[in-house]
């Protein structure tokens, strides 16, 4: 969305989420802009409009791989 700046003869673009730049034509990559949003060594996969998906390593789950899975709960040791 563009906004006219009175008295300056210029416009200012207010970018939608996931975009930046003077004309809002640069897509933000959340996987490389700052800290990795994924935890536990997960892989960050960029999606459209500045969104991302975390690919969790074994033993972790959740949107950002922040939850530790109790491996023994689903496969308890029978003799241990």
Secondary structure, 3 states (H helix, E strand, C coil): CEEEECCCCEEEECCCCCEECCCCCEECCCCCCCCCCCCCCCEEEECHHHCEEEECCCCEECCCCCEECCHHHHCCCCCC
